[in-house]
Amino acid sequence: MEIRLFPNTNTPILELVGTISSLQEALDIVSSSYENDSSKILLRGKQLPPEFFDLQTRFAGEFIQKLVNYRFRIAGVFGEHEILNERFREYVAEARTGRQFRSFSTESEAIFWLENQ
């Protein structure tokens, strides 16, 4: 996984390139945030492992919590094809109003929210 700054934004936003495969990568994001002076992260559902979408694995909760503990703003972009089970659908619905982690249907909505935080 590579981490870089999202292009053409008014505020530095980190984006992930490639896929996430472990919880350890949350700490890699924290490290990169200090290097890039950014506390805002764009997560795309297509970059997350299947474990993220199965709440019984606790991957999603632990991954997001690691970032929230460092006071990051995280925008998750999830398409309908990624929300396969009812429990994850409830999780995403609840996250649509979050203060630090919020879910969106489109990347443009996510970027707008991150830029205005």
N, C-alpha and C positions, 0 to 999 in steps of 0.2 A: 504494500500500500504506500502510495506517495501522497504527500499533503502539500498543497500550494494555495496561493491566494486566488480567490475568484476574480476574474478580470472585470474591469470597468464598473467598479462600485465606489460609492462615496465613502465607505468605511471598510477597513480590512476584514474580509470574510474568508475563513478557511474552507477549502473544499477538498474532498478525498478523491484520489484517482486510483482506480483499482478496487479491490474488494477487501472487506474486513474479515478476518478469520479468527481473531481471538480478542478476549477482553483486554489483554495487554496493550492492544493498539489504542485504547482510550488514553493510556498514559503517553503514548507516542504523540497523540494529538495535543495533549497538554504541553509537552516539550516543544512541539512545533509552534504552539500559540505564543510562547515567550519569544521565540526566534523571529516571529512575524508580527509581534505586537498586536495580536487579535484575540478577542474573547468570543468570537461569533463563528459558528460552525454550520455548514450545510451538509446534511446527511441525505443521501438518496437511497430509497428502499432497494433498488437494484444492486447496490453495493454491499448490502448486508447479508450475512449468512442465514440459511434457513432457520437456525436456532433463534435468531432475533425475533422471528414471527411466531414462535411457539413459546408462549409465556411460561409454560411449565419448566422450561430450561433456565429461566431467570436471566438469560443473556441480555435481553433488552433492558430490563430494570437495572442490572448491575452496570452495563455499559453506559447508559444515560446517567445513572447516579454518580459514577466516577467523574463525569464531566460537570454535572450540576454542583458537585462538591467544590469545584474550582471556579464556580460562578460564571460558567459559560452560558451563552444563549445558543440554543441548538434548534435548528429548523429541520424537521424531517419531512421529506417529500415521498409520499406513498401513493402509488397508483392502485386502482381497484383490483388489479390482478395480483397484487402483493398481499392484500388483506383477505386471506383465505378462510380464517376461522373467526367465529363470533367473538371469542375472548379478545383477540387482537383488534378486531373492529371496535370493541368497547374501549380498549386502551387508546386507540387513535382518536376516537371521538372525544374522550376526556382530554387528550393532549391538544385539542384544537383551541383550548382557552388557557393553556399553561403560560406561566410567566417566564420560565427559563427554557423549557422544552415545549415546542409547539409543532403540531403536524399540519401539513398542507397538501393540497391536491396538485398544485403546480409549483414549479421552481420559481416562477416570477413572483408569486405571492410570498414564498419563503424569503426570497432576497429582499423584497419590499419590507417585510417585517423585521428582518435582521438589520437592515440599514436604518430603520427608525427606532431602534432600541438603544 
